[in-house]
């Protein structure tokens, strides 16, 4: 268990006006690093993520998603259309170090808690804002939702096989990467504040985060005449990498092979190769589907364990494709201590812990996500709201 007083952000107060995923994810990471996070929620209904179910599973009346992303936070119920509650929030912001919001552009201005307004209340405040597509432009009023952002970003043409329709990532990658991007900016602004005493505004969007996520392949696209991504015919894992990179079906499961000289792999597997594949590495991409078909046909003949027993001693970069039960019981995972139990909810919650260590210790949080307004009375008393 991490000592709260030794955590890097211990003593910092974060006011979290955000909901759904991107903003709350940023606040979660700050909480894991020691910050105190006060989540502002609507009375009665709270954050809409409370009812955004990943499946039909709920914990204490709230979705598992809400519990996963709001652990360790305090809940203050405020109606931002009520003058008294708006005044209370103003006083809280005056004491805060960080504010996070992810309303659609224009909404926070109408509420009166935009950057230009609150910087006059608290010049030391570091203000974080996440939008869907930036603060202006033709998409500014479009819903900033993960799947919609993926669709606009080009990302959906990088996964799947050549014959597949556009394939979205099976995770809310726009939300998560936007939240992570915001945290980077917030921490940098906090460091600057420590030097200058001046707060600052940090802005990002789902689209910006997804474009940055694609920086490697976009740079290739921008400098090779605008050629579009070319997914492999089957088992594709990267639109721009040559054979043997990809996913292969073995006799009893699946495995992946990463970057590797084709002749070296072929000689180990006993595969026939055309001479030009030995002489010209560029053909590993131009003839990618033909080469991968040869590899796939061979791998299908034997089980995964046989291939790994051949590949790993020869330093062939390969791995089994594991599902969650495989992963969660494997010593390679269990030794990391990446799971934690939260006590005190309607029932105990098992979830992930922070994906980093500080001074050799992984931050852990034993406190579950809050009920709506659970801490309202205590916070009002503490801050004189």
C-alpha positions as CSV (number, residue, x, y, z in Angstrom):
1,X,0.0,0.0,0.0
2,X,1.3,3.4,-1.0
3,X,1.9,6.0,1.8
4,X,-0.5,8.8,0.8
5,X,1.8,11.4,2.2
6,X,4.7,10.3,0.0
7,X,2.7,10.1,-3.2
8,X,4.0,12.6,-5.8
9,X,0.7,14.6,-6.0
10,X,-0.1,14.4,-2.3
11,X,-1.7,17.7,-1.1
12,X,-3.1,18.6,-4.5
13,X,-6.8,19.1,-4.9
14,X,-8.5,18.2,-8.2
15,X,-12.1,19.3,-9.0
16,X,-13.5,17.0,-11.6
17,X,-16.4,18.4,-13.6
18,X,-16.1,15.7,-16.3
19,X,-18.1,12.6,-16.9
20,X,-18.1,9.5,-19.1
21,X,-14.5,8.3,-19.7
22,X,-11.9,10.7,-21.0
23,X,-12.0,13.3,-18.2
24,X,-12.6,10.8,-15.4
25,X,-9.8,8.7,-16.6
26,X,-7.4,11.7,-16.3
27,X,-8.7,12.4,-12.8
28,X,-8.2,8.7,-12.0
29,X,-4.6,8.8,-12.9
30,X,-4.0,12.0,-10.8
31,X,-5.7,10.2,-7.9
32,X,-3.5,7.2,-8.3
33,X,-0.5,9.6,-8.0
34,X,-1.8,11.0,-4.7
35,X,-4.1,13.9,-5.6
36,X,-7.4,14.3,-3.8
37,X,-10.2,14.2,-6.4
38,X,-13.6,15.8,-5.7
39,X,-16.1,14.6,-8.4
40,X,-18.9,17.1,-9.1
41,X,-22.1,15.2,-9.9
42,X,-25.7,16.0,-10.7
43,X,-28.0,15.4,-7.7
44,X,-30.0,12.2,-8.0
45,X,-28.7,11.1,-11.5
46,X,-24.9,11.7,-11.1
47,X,-22.4,10.9,-13.8
48,X,-24.2,9.3,-16.8
49,X,-21.5,6.6,-16.7
50,X,-23.3,5.2,-13.7
51,X,-25.8,3.8,-16.1
52,X,-23.5,3.1,-19.0
53,X,-23.3,-0.7,-18.9
54,X,-20.5,-2.6,-20.6
55,X,-22.7,-5.7,-20.1
56,X,-25.7,-6.2,-17.8
57,X,-23.4,-6.4,-14.8
58,X,-23.8,-3.7,-12.1
59,X,-22.4,-3.2,-8.6
60,X,-24.6,-1.5,-6.1
61,X,-26.8,-0.1,-8.8
62,X,-24.0,1.4,-10.9
63,X,-22.2,0.0,-13.9
64,X,-18.9,-1.8,-13.5
65,X,-17.5,0.9,-15.9
66,X,-18.3,3.6,-13.3
67,X,-16.6,1.6,-10.6
68,X,-13.5,1.0,-12.7
69,X,-12.9,4.6,-13.5
70,X,-14.0,6.5,-10.4
71,X,-12.5,4.6,-7.6
72,X,-10.9,6.6,-4.8
73,X,-12.8,9.8,-5.6
74,X,-15.2,11.9,-3.5
75,X,-18.6,12.8,-4.8
76,X,-20.1,16.3,-4.2
77,X,-23.6,16.7,-5.6
78,X,-24.2,20.1,-7.1
79,X,-26.8,21.5,-9.5
80,X,-24.9,23.9,-11.7
81,X,-28.1,25.7,-12.6
82,X,-28.7,26.5,-9.0
83,X,-27.2,29.9,-7.9
84,X,-26.3,28.6,-4.4
85,X,-24.6,25.5,-5.8
86,X,-22.7,27.6,-8.4
87,X,-21.5,29.8,-5.7
88,X,-20.3,26.8,-3.7
89,X,-18.4,25.5,-6.7
90,X,-16.8,28.9,-7.2
91,X,-15.5,28.8,-3.6
92,X,-14.2,25.2,-4.1
93,X,-12.4,26.2,-7.3
94,X,-10.7,29.1,-5.5
95,X,-9.0,26.4,-3.3
96,X,-8.3,23.9,-6.1
97,X,-5.0,23.1,-7.9
98,X,-6.5,21.4,-11.0
99,X,-9.9,21.5,-12.7
100,X,-11.0,19.0,-15.4
101,X,-14.0,19.4,-17.7
102,X,-15.1,17.7,-20.9
103,X,-18.4,19.5,-21.7
104,X,-19.1,20.2,-25.4
105,X,-17.5,23.5,-26.5
106,X,-19.7,26.4,-25.4
107,X,-21.4,24.6,-22.5
108,X,-18.8,25.4,-19.9
109,X,-18.9,29.1,-20.9
110,X,-22.7,29.2,-20.4
111,X,-22.2,27.7,-17.0
112,X,-19.7,30.4,-16.2
113,X,-16.8,28.1,-15.4
114,X,-14.6,28.5,-18.5
115,X,-10.9,29.1,-18.3
116,X,-11.1,32.9,-18.8
117,X,-13.6,33.2,-15.9
118,X,-12.0,30.8,-13.4
119,X,-8.5,32.1,-13.9
120,X,-9.7,35.3,-12.3
121,X,-11.0,33.3,-9.3
122,X,-7.8,31.3,-9.0
123,X,-4.7,32.4,-11.0
124,X,-2.8,29.4,-9.8
125,X,-5.3,26.9,-11.2
126,X,-4.3,24.4,-13.8
127,X,-7.3,23.9,-16.1
128,X,-7.7,20.8,-18.2
129,X,-10.2,20.6,-21.0
130,X,-11.1,17.7,-23.3
131,X,-13.4,18.1,-26.3
132,X,-14.3,15.8,-29.2
133,X,-12.6,17.7,-32.1
134,X,-11.1,20.9,-30.8
135,X,-12.6,24.2,-29.8
136,X,-13.7,25.4,-33.3
137,X,-14.1,24.1,-36.8
138,X,-16.8,22.2,-38.7
139,X,-17.0,19.3,-36.2
140,X,-17.1,21.4,-33.0
141,X,-20.7,20.7,-32.3
142,X,-20.6,17.0,-33.2
143,X,-20.9,14.5,-30.3
144,X,-17.4,13.8,-28.8
145,X,-17.9,10.0,-28.5
146,X,-15.2,7.4,-28.9
147,X,-16.6,5.4,-31.8
148,X,-17.4,8.5,-33.7
149,X,-13.9,9.9,-33.2
150,X,-12.4,6.6,-34.3
151,X,-14.4,6.8,-37.5
152,X,-13.2,10.3,-38.3
153,X,-9.6,9.6,-37.4
154,X,-8.7,7.0,-40.0
155,X,-7.8,4.5,-37.3
156,X,-10.4,2.0,-38.4
157,X,-8.5,1.2,-41.6
158,X,-5.5,-0.1,-39.7
159,X,-7.0,-3.2,-38.0
160,X,-8.5,-6.3,-39.6
161,X,-7.7,-8.0,-42.9
162,X,-7.8,-6.6,-46.4
163,X,-11.3,-7.9,-47.1
164,X,-12.8,-6.6,-43.9
165,X,-14.9,-3.5,-43.4
166,X,-13.4,-0.7,-41.3
167,X,-12.6,-2.2,-37.9
168,X,-12.9,-0.1,-34.7
169,X,-10.6,-0.9,-31.8
170,X,-12.4,-3.0,-29.2
171,X,-11.6,-0.4,-26.5
172,X,-12.5,3.2,-26.0
173,X,-9.0,4.2,-27.1
174,X,-10.0,7.8,-28.0
175,X,-11.2,8.4,-24.4
176,X,-8.3,6.7,-22.8
177,X,-5.6,8.3,-24.9
178,X,-7.2,11.7,-24.6
179,X,-7.2,11.3,-20.8
180,X,-3.6,10.2,-20.8
181,X,-2.6,13.1,-23.0
182,X,-4.4,15.6,-20.7
183,X,-2.5,14.2,-17.7
184,X,0.8,14.8,-19.4
185,X,-0.2,18.4,-20.0
186,X,-1.5,18.9,-16.5
187,X,1.6,17.6,-14.9
188,X,3.8,19.8,-17.1
189,X,1.6,22.8,-16.2
190,X,1.9,21.9,-12.5
191,X,5.7,21.8,-12.8
192,X,5.7,25.2,-14.4
193,X,3.4,26.5,-11.7
194,X,5.9,25.3,-9.1
195,X,8.5,27.5,-10.8
196,X,6.5,30.6,-11.8
197,X,3.4,30.4,-9.5
198,X,1.2,30.8,-12.6
199,X,-1.6,28.4,-13.6
200,X,-2.5,27.5,-17.1
201,X,-4.9,26.0,-19.6
202,X,-4.3,22.5,-21.1
203,X,-6.5,21.4,-24.0
204,X,-6.8,18.3,-26.0
205,X,-9.5,16.3,-27.9
206,X,-10.4,12.8,-28.8
207,X,-9.4,13.4,-32.4
208,X,-6.0,14.9,-31.5
209,X,-5.2,12.0,-29.2
210,X,-6.1,9.5,-32.0
211,X,-4.0,11.3,-34.6
212,X,-1.1,11.3,-32.2
213,X,-1.6,7.6,-31.6
214,X,-1.1,7.1,-35.3
215,X,2.0,9.3,-35.6
216,X,4.2,6.5,-36.8
217,X,2.0,5.3,-39.7
218,X,0.7,8.8,-40.5
219,X,4.3,10.0,-41.0
220,X,4.8,7.2,-43.5
221,X,1.6,8.1,-45.3
222,X,2.6,11.8,-45.4
223,X,6.0,11.0,-46.9
224,X,5.3,8.2,-49.4
225,X,3.0,10.0,-51.8
226,X,-0.1,9.5,-49.8
227,X,-0.4,5.8,-50.2
228,X,-3.3,4.4,-48.1
229,X,-2.8,1.7,-45.5
230,X,-2.7,-1.8,-47.0
231,X,-3.9,-4.5,-44.6
232,X,-2.7,-8.1,-45.1
233,X,-5.0,-10.6,-46.7
234,X,-5.5,-12.5,-43.4
235,X,-4.1,-12.4,-39.9
236,X,-3.1,-8.8,-40.4
237,X,-1.6,-7.1,-37.4
238,X,-0.1,-3.9,-38.9
239,X,-0.9,-2.3,-42.2
240,X,2.6,-1.1,-42.9
241,X,4.8,-3.9,-41.7
242,X,6.1,-6.7,-43.9
243,X,6.0,-10.4,-43.5
244,X,6.1,-12.3,-41.3
245,X,4.4,-9.8,-38.9
246,X,0.9,-11.0,-38.1
247,X,-1.4,-13.5,-36.4
248,X,-1.3,-17.2,-37.3
249,X,-3.6,-20.1,-36.5
250,X,-1.9,-23.2,-35.1
251,X,-3.4,-26.7,-34.7
252,X,-4.8,-25.9,-31.2
253,X,-4.9,-22.1,-31.0
254,X,-3.2,-18.9,-32.2
255,X,0.2,-17.3,-32.1
256,X,1.8,-14.1,-33.4
257,X,5.1,-13.5,-35.0
258,X,6.6,-10.0,-35.0
259,X,9.5,-8.4,-37.0
260,X,11.9,-11.0,-38.2
261,X,14.0,-11.6,-41.3
262,X,12.0,-13.8,-43.6
263,X,14.9,-16.0,-44.7
264,X,15.9,-16.7,-41.0
265,X,12.4,-17.7,-40.1
266,X,11.9,-19.8,-43.3
267,X,15.1,-21.7,-42.8
268,X,14.1,-22.6,-39.2
269,X,10.7,-23.7,-40.3
270,X,11.9,-25.5,-43.5
271,X,9.9,-23.3,-45.9
272,X,10.8,-22.9,-49.6
273,X,11.7,-19.3,-50.5
274,X,12.1,-17.5,-53.8
275,X,15.6,-16.2,-54.3
276,X,14.5,-12.6,-54.5
277,X,13.0,-12.9,-51.0
278,X,16.4,-13.7,-49.8
279,X,18.1,-10.9,-51.7
280,X,15.7,-8.0,-51.3
281,X,14.0,-7.3,-48.0
282,X,11.6,-4.9,-49.8
283,X,9.9,-7.9,-51.3
284,X,8.8,-9.0,-47.8
285,X,6.3,-6.2,-48.0
286,X,5.4,-6.3,-51.7
287,X,4.9,-10.1,-51.5
288,X,3.6,-10.0,-48.0
289,X,0.5,-12.1,-48.5
290,X,2.3,-14.8,-50.5
291,X,5.0,-15.2,-47.8
292,X,2.5,-15.1,-45.0
293,X,0.4,-17.8,-46.7
294,X,3.3,-20.1,-46.7
295,X,4.0,-19.5,-43.1
296,X,0.4,-19.9,-42.1
297,X,0.0,-23.2,-43.9
298,X,3.0,-24.6,-42.0
299,X,2.0,-23.3,-38.6
300,X,-1.5,-24.8,-39.0
301,X,0.0,-28.3,-38.9
302,X,1.3,-28.2,-35.3
303,X,0.2,-26.9,-31.9
304,X,1.2,-23.6,-30.4
305,X,3.5,-25.1,-27.8
306,X,5.5,-26.9,-30.5
307,X,6.1,-23.7,-32.4
308,X,7.1,-21.8,-29.3
309,X,9.5,-24.5,-28.4
310,X,11.1,-24.1,-31.8
311,X,11.0,-20.3,-32.0
312,X,11.9,-19.1,-28.5
313,X,15.4,-20.8,-28.3
314,X,16.1,-19.3,-31.7
315,X,15.1,-15.8,-30.6
316,X,12.2,-15.7,-33.0
317,X,9.9,-13.0,-31.7
318,X,6.7,-14.9,-31.1
319,X,4.0,-15.3,-28.4
320,X,0.8,-17.2,-27.9
321,X,-2.5,-15.3,-28.3
322,X,-3.9,-15.5,-24.7
323,X,-7.5,-14.8,-23.6
324,X,-8.2,-13.2,-20.2
325,X,-8.4,-16.4,-18.2
326,X,-5.0,-17.4,-19.6
327,X,-3.5,-14.0,-18.8
328,X,-5.0,-13.6,-15.3
329,X,-3.6,-16.9,-14.1
330,X,-0.2,-16.7,-15.7
331,X,2.8,-16.0,-13.4
332,X,3.9,-13.4,-15.9
333,X,0.8,-11.4,-14.9
334,X,0.2,-12.4,-11.4
335,X,3.7,-11.3,-10.3
336,X,3.0,-7.7,-11.4
337,X,0.3,-7.0,-8.7
338,X,-1.9,-5.3,-11.2
339,X,-5.2,-6.2,-9.6
340,X,-6.7,-4.7,-6.4
341,X,-9.8,-5.3,-4.3
342,X,-11.9,-2.3,-3.3
343,X,-13.8,-2.7,-0.1
344,X,-16.9,-0.9,1.0
345,X,-19.1,-0.8,-2.1
346,X,-22.4,-2.6,-2.2
347,X,-20.2,-5.6,-2.7
348,X,-16.4,-5.9,-3.1
349,X,-15.0,-4.8,-6.4
350,X,-11.9,-6.3,-8.1
351,X,-10.3,-4.0,-10.6
352,X,-7.0,-2.9,-12.0
353,X,-4.4,-0.8,-10.3
354,X,-2.2,2.0,-11.6
355,X,0.1,0.8,-14.4
356,X,3.3,2.3,-12.9
357,X,5.4,2.3,-9.8
358,X,6.7,5.3,-7.8
359,X,10.0,4.6,-5.9
360,X,9.4,0.9,-6.6
361,X,5.9,0.8,-5.2
362,X,2.7,0.5,-7.2
363,X,0.0,2.9,-6.1
364,X,-3.0,1.1,-4.7
365,X,-6.4,2.4,-3.7
366,X,-8.7,0.5,-1.3
367,X,-11.6,3.0,-1.6
368,X,-14.4,2.2,-4.1
369,X,-16.2,4.7,-6.3
370,X,-18.5,7.0,-4.3
371,X,-22.3,7.1,-4.1
372,X,-23.8,10.2,-5.6
373,X,-23.2,13.0,-3.1
374,X,-21.6,10.7,-0.6
375,X,-19.2,13.3,0.6
376,X,-21.3,16.4,0.0
377,X,-21.9,17.2,3.7
378,X,-18.3,16.7,4.7
379,X,-16.9,18.7,1.7
380,X,-19.3,21.6,2.3
381,X,-18.3,21.8,6.0
382,X,-14.6,21.5,5.2
383,X,-14.5,24.3,2.5
384,X,-17.3,26.4,4.0
385,X,-19.6,25.9,1.0
